[in-house]
Amino acid sequence: MSAKERTQVGIIGAGPSGLMLSQLLARHGIDSIVLERQSRAYVEARIRAGVLEQGTVDLLEEAGVADRLHREGLVHDGIEISFAGGMHRIDFRELAGAGVTVYGQTEIQKDLNDARVADGACIVWEAEDVSIENFHGAQPLIRYRSEGVERKVSCDFIAGCDGFHGVCRASISPANLDIHERVYPFTWLGMLAETPPISEELIYAHHERGFALFSMRSPTLSRLYIQCDADEKLENWPDQRIWDELRLRLGGEAAERIQESPSIEKVVAPLRSFVAGPMRHGQLFLVGDAAHIVPPTGAKGLNLAAADVRLLYRALVDFYASGDKFGIESYSERALRRVWKAQRFSWWMTTLLHRFPEHSSYDQSIQLAELDYVTSSKAAATSLAENYIGLPFD
């Protein structure tokens, strides 16, 4: 694809949110360029989230990239919660009228890449020294270097889909950002293994040794997580130790169903809650992880980014179709309303299921009482189900 000097929307970041935005805009005749500092192979290989709200599935359908998802995705109507030696099911379908779909972010990335390439989209992989200018003016400018050549492209709007460490939020004056952050005193150790899932649905486990999660990516691929100390080193966790710890924390029949296999990938990930507002600065819009991070406990990260894309793409379509600026001007307020609800739910799930180093016996007993209430009260279980499957859009 030859370089552009002018486009309507400049998109920084070719992860799922950036490519989804580009795909949706293209279906309405809106031109864009997507710049990504990594290679396509690198981005496609990243192992990330895999639980999709129905709203995210609907958006992928709207983008025309949901065929493989519907063939291969696993529809889940609930989750299991393990604590105090017992297993308790939360039935999403019965309580909230919908379920979720398990389909890895890696697969979404491939589907979007294939669709954009087939459409002849302008995607610049391995773009170096990307910078943005004049985003408070009428003609924002993006500078970058590709294959050793300095280039620039002017645009009407810039979408910052470049993640927590990207250039877009960093280009905003700190005085114009309202930052909220909480760093949790533990990490998740995640392992991907080619072994059948032990359950048809995800199992969230609260245990005196710490949290554990058994999830999956396919009928033959399992994704496992255990809570570890904040300073934990990956080399301290050979595969066998992870399997043994997982069995201990899950217990009962779930532990007995585990079939061990060598790890495909292992990672230690810190947990944090983060919000940077506002999410619009002139003609620059922050999307997804560029504006907010949630702990993975509530399965909200990718879904929250998709919700941002939904708002922004519809705002841009309205603007180019009729000059209507309502969606553009209300983007930040409407996005942050959903962001904070997702933050609350993710924080609640995290505090409900994890062991905190500062917790007293009183705190631990309160956790168990809360778990007992959530799994025995229809009202409490409904609240969990409604939030997990995704709150309605405004």
C-alpha positions in Angstrom: 0.0 0.0 0.0 1.5 3.3 -1.0 1.8 6.1 1.6 -1.0 8.5 2.1 -0.5 12.2 2.7 -4.2 12.9 3.5 -7.0 10.8 5.1 -10.1 11.4 7.1 -9.2 9.4 10.2 -5.7 8.6 11.4 -5.7 5.5 13.6 -2.7 4.8 15.8 -2.5 1.2 16.8 -3.4 -2.0 14.8 -4.7 -4.1 17.6 -8.4 -5.2 17.7 -9.8 -1.7 18.5 -7.8 0.1 15.8 -8.6 -2.4 13.1 -12.2 -2.8 14.1 -12.6 1.0 13.9 -11.0 1.1 10.5 -13.2 -1.8 9.3 -16.4 -0.2 10.5 -15.5 3.2 9.1 -14.7 1.7 5.7 -18.1 0.0 5.5 -19.5 3.5 5.6 -17.1 5.0 3.0 -14.9 6.8 5.5 -11.1 6.7 4.7 -8.5 5.9 7.3 -4.8 5.0 7.7 -3.7 2.6 10.5 -0.1 2.9 11.9 1.4 0.2 14.1 4.9 0.1 15.6 5.0 -3.7 15.7 4.9 -6.2 12.9 1.7 -8.0 11.9 3.1 -11.3 13.0 4.0 -9.9 16.4 0.5 -8.4 17.0 -1.2 -11.6 15.8 0.8 -13.7 18.2 -0.1 -11.8 21.4 -2.2 -13.9 23.7 -4.9 -11.8 25.3 -8.6 -11.9 26.4 -11.1 -14.4 25.2 -14.5 -13.7 26.8 -16.8 -11.6 24.6 -20.0 -9.8 25.6 -22.9 -10.0 23.2 -22.4 -6.4 22.4 -18.9 -7.1 21.2 -20.1 -10.0 19.1 -22.8 -7.7 17.6 -20.2 -5.2 16.7 -18.0 -7.8 15.0 -21.1 -8.9 13.1 -21.6 -5.2 12.1 -18.0 -5.1 10.9 -18.5 -8.2 8.8 -15.9 -10.3 10.5 -17.9 -12.7 12.7 -18.3 -15.8 10.5 -15.4 -17.7 12.0 -16.4 -16.6 15.5 -19.8 -18.1 15.0 -18.3 -21.4 13.7 -15.6 -21.8 16.3 -16.6 -19.6 19.3 -17.8 -21.3 22.5 -21.1 -19.9 23.8 -21.2 -20.0 27.6 -24.4 -19.5 29.6 -22.8 -19.1 33.0 -19.7 -19.5 35.2 -18.7 -21.6 38.1 -17.5 -20.1 41.4 -15.5 -22.4 43.7 -15.0 -21.6 47.4 -15.0 -23.3 50.8 -14.8 -26.7 49.2 -18.0 -26.3 47.0 -18.8 -25.4 43.4 -21.6 -22.9 42.6 -23.0 -22.0 39.2 -24.2 -18.5 38.1 -26.6 -19.0 35.3 -26.4 -16.0 33.0 -29.0 -17.1 30.6 -31.6 -17.6 33.3 -30.7 -14.5 35.4 -29.9 -12.0 32.7 -31.2 -13.4 29.5 -27.9 -13.8 27.6 -24.5 -15.5 27.7 -21.0 -14.7 26.6 -18.8 -16.1 23.8 -15.3 -17.5 24.3 -13.2 -16.6 21.3 -9.6 -15.5 21.7 -8.4 -12.0 20.9 -5.7 -13.6 18.8 -8.4 -15.0 16.5 -10.2 -11.6 16.4 -7.0 -10.0 15.4 -6.5 -12.4 12.5 -10.0 -12.0 11.3 -9.7 -8.2 11.3 -6.3 -8.3 9.6 -7.6 -10.6 6.9 -10.7 -8.4 6.3 -8.7 -5.1 6.1 -6.1 -6.6 3.8 -8.8 -8.0 1.5 -10.3 -4.5 1.4 -7.0 -2.9 0.4 -6.8 -0.9 3.6 -3.8 1.3 4.3 -2.0 -0.3 7.3 1.6 0.6 8.0 3.3 -2.1 10.1 6.5 -1.4 11.9 5.9 2.4 11.8 8.7 4.1 13.7 8.9 7.4 15.6 5.1 8.0 15.4 4.1 11.5 16.7 0.9 13.5 16.5 0.6 17.3 16.2 -2.1 20.0 16.1 -4.8 17.7 17.4 -6.5 20.7 19.0 -6.6 22.4 15.5 -8.6 21.8 12.3 -6.0 19.7 10.6 -4.2 17.2 12.9 -0.9 15.8 11.6 0.7 12.4 12.1 4.4 12.0 11.5 6.1 8.6 11.2 9.0 6.8 9.6 8.5 3.7 7.4 11.2 1.8 5.6 13.7 4.5 6.5 11.6 7.3 4.9 10.1 10.2 6.9 6.4 10.6 6.2 3.5 12.7 7.4 -0.3 12.4 6.9 -2.9 15.1 7.6 -6.4 14.1 8.8 -9.6 15.3 10.3 -9.4 13.2 13.4 -7.0 10.9 15.3 -8.0 7.8 17.1 -5.5 6.7 19.8 -5.9 2.9 19.8 -2.3 2.4 20.8 -2.6 1.0 24.3 -1.4 2.0 27.8 2.2 2.8 26.7 1.3 4.4 23.4 2.1 7.9 22.0 -1.4 9.3 22.0 -2.1 9.8 25.7 1.6 10.7 26.2 1.1 13.6 23.7 -1.5 15.2 25.9 -0.4 17.7 28.6 -0.6 16.1 32.0 -2.4 19.2 33.2 -5.3 18.2 30.9 -5.6 14.7 32.1 -7.4 13.4 35.2 -5.7 10.2 36.2 -7.1 7.6 38.6 -5.1 4.5 39.4 -5.0 1.5 41.7 -2.2 -1.1 41.6 -3.0 -4.4 43.2 -0.6 -6.2 45.5 -0.4 -9.4 43.5 0.0 -10.7 39.9 -1.6 -13.3 37.7 0.6 -16.2 36.4 -1.0 -17.3 33.2 -0.3 -20.5 31.3 -1.6 -21.7 27.9 -1.7 -25.4 27.4 -2.9 -27.8 24.8 -5.3 -29.8 27.0 -9.1 -30.2 27.0 -11.0 -27.8 29.4 -12.1 -29.5 32.6 -15.4 -27.7 32.5 -17.8 -26.4 29.9 -17.7 -23.0 31.6 -15.0 -20.9 33.3 -14.2 -21.7 36.9 -13.3 -18.9 39.3 -11.8 -20.2 42.5 -11.3 -18.5 45.9 -8.9 -20.3 48.1 -6.8 -19.6 51.2 -3.7 -19.9 49.0 -5.0 -17.4 46.5 -7.3 -17.0 43.5 -7.3 -19.4 40.5 -9.1 -19.4 37.1 -9.6 -22.2 34.7 -10.6 -20.9 31.3 -10.3 -22.0 27.7 -9.8 -20.9 24.1 -11.1 -23.9 22.3 -12.2 -27.5 23.0 -8.5 -28.5 23.0 -6.8 -25.4 24.4 -7.0 -24.3 28.0 -5.9 -21.0 29.7 -5.0 -21.2 33.3 -4.3 -18.5 35.9 -3.2 -18.4 39.5 -2.7 -15.5 41.9 1.0 -14.9 42.8 3.0 -12.4 44.8 3.6 -9.0 43.2 7.3 -9.7 42.8 6.9 -13.3 41.6 9.5 -14.6 39.0 8.4 -16.7 36.2 11.4 -19.0 36.5 10.1 -20.1 39.9 7.1 -21.7 38.3 7.9 -24.8 36.2 4.8 -26.4 34.6 4.5 -29.1 37.3 4.3 -26.5 40.1 1.5 -24.7 38.3 -0.5 -27.9 37.7 -0.1 -28.9 41.4 -1.1 -25.4 42.6 -4.1 -25.3 40.3 -5.3 -28.7 41.6 -5.0 -27.6 45.1 -6.9 -24.3 44.6 -9.7 -25.9 42.5 -10.1 -29.0 44.6 -12.8 -31.7 44.2 -13.9 -33.1 40.9 -12.5 -30.2 39.0 -9.0 -31.0 40.2 -9.5 -34.7 39.3 -10.4 -33.8 35.7 -7.2 -31.9 34.9 -5.1 -33.5 32.2 -1.6 -32.1 32.3 0.4 -31.1 29.2 3.4 -28.9 28.5 2.9 -25.2 28.5 2.7 -23.3 25.2 3.1 -19.9 26.8 3.6 -18.6 30.3 3.4 -15.0 31.6 3.3 -13.0 34.8 1.0 -10.1 34.5 0.5 -7.3 37.1 -3.1 -6.1 37.9 -4.1 -2.5 37.9 -7.1 -0.3 37.6 -6.5 2.9 35.5 -8.6 5.6 34.0 -7.4 8.8 32.2 -10.1 11.3 31.4 -11.3 13.0 29.4 -11.1 10.7 26.5 -11.4 13.4 23.9 -8.9 16.2 23.4 -9.8 18.4 20.4 -9.7 16.1 17.4 -7.9 13.3 19.3 -9.9 10.4 20.8 -8.5 7.9 23.3 -9.8 4.4 22.8 -9.4 1.2 24.9 -6.2 0.7 26.9 -5.0 4.2 25.9 -7.6 5.5 28.3 -8.4 2.7 30.8 -7.1 -0.6 32.2 -9.2 -3.0 34.3 -8.1 -6.1 36.1 -8.9 -9.2 34.0 -11.1 -10.7 36.7 -14.3 -9.4 35.2 -13.4 -10.0 31.6 -14.0 -6.4 30.6 -10.8 -5.2 28.9 -11.4 -6.0 25.2 -15.2 -5.5 25.6 -14.7 -2.0 27.0 -12.4 -1.2 24.1 -15.1 -2.5 21.7 -17.7 -0.3 23.4 -15.4 2.8 22.8 -15.1 1.8 19.2 -18.9 1.5 18.9 -19.4 5.0 20.2 -16.6 6.6 18.2 -17.4 5.0 14.8 -21.0 5.9 15.0 -20.1 9.5 16.0 -17.8 9.8 13.0 -20.4 8.3 10.7 -23.0 10.8 11.8 -20.5 13.7 11.4 -19.5 12.7 7.9 -23.1 11.9 6.8 -24.8 15.0 8.1 -22.4 17.2 10.1 -24.0 16.1 13.3 -21.4 16.7 16.1 -23.4 15.2 19.0 -21.6 11.9 19.1 -18.2 13.6 18.8 -18.9 16.1 21.5 -20.5 13.5 23.9 -18.0 10.7 23.2 -15.9 11.1 26.4 -18.8 11.6 28.8 -20.7 8.6 27.4 -17.6 6.3 27.2 -16.5 7.2 30.7 -20.0 6.4 32.1 -19.5 2.8 30.9 -15.8 2.7 31.8 -16.5 3.5 35.5 -19.3 0.9 35.7 -16.8 -1.7 34.3 -14.2 -0.4 36.7 -16.5 -1.0 39.6 -17.4 -4.5 38.5 -13.8 -5.5 37.8 -12.7 -4.1 41.2 -15.5 -5.9 43.0 -14.8 -9.3 41.3 -11.1 -8.8 42.1 -11.7 -8.0 45.8 -14.2 -10.8 46.1 -12.0 -13.6 44.8 -8.4 -12.7 45.7 -6.4 -13.0 48.9 -4.9 -9.6 49.9 -1.7 -9.6 52.0 -3.2 -7.1 54.4 -6.4 -9.0 55.0 -7.2 -9.9 58.6 -9.3 -12.9 59.6 -12.3 -10.5 59.7 -11.7 -9.4 56.1 -11.4 -13.1 55.0 -14.6 -14.0 56.8 -16.4 -11.0 55.0 -15.2 -12.4 51.7 -16.6 -15.8 52.4 -19.9 -14.2 53.5 -20.1 -12.2 50.3 -19.4 -15.3 48.2 -22.1 -17.2 50.1 -24.5 -14.3 49.5 -23.7 -14.0 45.8 -24.2 -17.7 45.2 -27.4 -18.1 47.3 -29.3 -14.9 46.6 -31.0 -14.5 43.2 -30.8 -10.7 43.4 -27.0 -10.8 44.1 -26.4 -13.4 41.4 -28.4 -11.4 38.9 -26.3 -8.3 39.6 -23.1 -10.4 38.8 -24.7 -11.9 35.7 -25.9 -8.5 34.3 -22.5 -7.0 34.7 -20.6 -10.0 33.4 -22.6 -10.3 30.1 -22.4 -6.6 29.6 -24.6 -3.7 30.6 -27.0 -2.2 28.1 -25.7 0.7 25.9 -27.2 4.1 26.5 
